């Protein structure tokens, strides 16, 4: 067991470590509205990242009430300092579709 851990640590530490290149994110406000969501942000250059996020609510509630929808939001971000840190300027688009029924 100790030999396996040692080999793992040596193999892991022998690779060069870099700053962050990928971020996996979740929006808790969407979760509170029962909309599962996920966002992936990928570094493209020293100060540029691409964020691709989306959410999907497939649920039908009691009495055939619906608040079904899906959404997508890609965003290109230019960071003023360094990627994933500080202020950024972004350009993004929104897309989606919804179906609301029997809500009073």
N, C-alpha and C positions, 0 to 999 in steps of 0.2 A: 504494500500500500504506500509506504513512504517513498519507495523507489519510483512508483508511478507519478506521485505528486511532484517529485523532484524533476522527472523527465518533462512533465507538463510545464512547470515553471521555467525550465531552461529553454524549452521550445517557444513558449510565449514571450519571454524576455529577449529572445534573440532577434525578434522582428522589430524594425524601427517603429516607434510610436509617433503618430501625427496628431495634429489638432483635429477637432471635430469636422467630419465630412457629411454625416447623415444624422437627421433627427426624426424620431417617430413621436407624434404628438396626438393628444386627445383633448376635445373640448368638453369640459364638465357641464357647461350650461346645456349643450345639446343632450348629454346623457340624462340630465334632470327632466328633459322633455321627452324621454324615451326614444331618442334618435341616436342609435349607434353611429359613431363617426371615427375617422382616423385621418391623419395627415402625415405626409412624408415630405421632409425638406432635404434637398440634396445640394451640396456645394458644387457649383460649376466653375468658379474661378476664385481668386483670392478674396474678392468682396461681393460676389454674386452668388445667390442661391435660387433654387426653384422649389416652391412649395406647392404640393398637389394634395388637396384635401377634399373630403366628401363625407356625406352622411346619408343614411337610409332609414326610413321609418316604415316598416311593413305591417304594422299591427292594426287589427280591428278590435275595438273595445266592445263592451256590453251594449245591447240594444242596437247593434249594427252601426255604432258610431265609428267614424274613421277620421284620421288625421294623417293619412299616408302621404309620404313625400320622399323625394331623393334630391340631393344637391351636390354640386361639384364646384370647386373654386381653385383654379390654378393661379399662382402668383409668382412673378419674377421680382426678386428683391435685390436692391443695391444697398449694401451696408456702408455707413459712413466711416466706421472705425475698422472693425474686422468682422468676418462672417459669424453669425449666431451671437453677436455681442453688441449691444448698444442700439443706436437708432438706424432705421433703414427707410428707404423710399421704395415703393413697390407699385407695380402695375398688375392688375388682376382682372379676371372675368368671372362672372357667376353664371351658372346654369342649373336648371332644376325643373321639377314637375311636381304638382301636388294634387291630391284628391281629398276634399273635406266633405263629409256627409253626416247628416243627423245630429249636428251639434246645435244646442239651444242656448 
